[in-house]
Amino acid sequence: MRVPEVGSGNFDIAKGASNPTGSGATVTYSVGVEGGLPMPTAVVARIVDRVLADPRGWTAVDGRAVQRVDSGATIQVRLATPETVDSLCAPLDTGGRLSCRVGESVVLNAWRWVHGADSYGDDLKAYRSYMVNHEFGHALGYAHEDCGSPGELAPVVVQQTKGLDGCRANPWPAVTHA
């Protein structure tokens, strides 16, 4: 699938709401896909919903519930072209290939969504789970961490797209041993 470097700058927001998952105070999120990308918004929303509802995800470690809504969300998850990511993430240097969290926006790079990263090899499903969990974790207030010891699973807030520093790839915040 070809990902354009430049999109419309406008986002199609997924309609409807997901069921709340987890317990505690509810964090709402919306999912939007930039115009010009070949990914259907409903499909991207289902993937994000699946990741955030997974029992290995943030609801298992953060004490909050999550729910997708189509308006008034606390966190806005956006899948965007590389140029739009660079613009939205500035002054962070995403170099057209990284994702970020800025304010209440989780900005996912569509090029990475399609191509993944070396640290995940051909496992695009796991890499997408990592992308969502890593940036959503920042929106929940979690900072970057370093790899613990060689051979251990990387904490999800390690910058795994850039490398693993001896750790093993891990897309889940609640999974610390395998």
Secondary structure, DSSP 8 states (H G I E B T S, - for coil): ----S---S-EEE--S----BSSSSEEEEEEEEETT-SS-HHHHHHHHHHHHHSTTSTHHHHS-EEEE-SSS-SEEEEEE-HHHHHHHHTTS--TTT--EEETTEEEEEHHHHHH--GGGTT-HHHHHHHHHHHHHHHHTT-------STTSB--TTS-TTT--TT-B----TT----
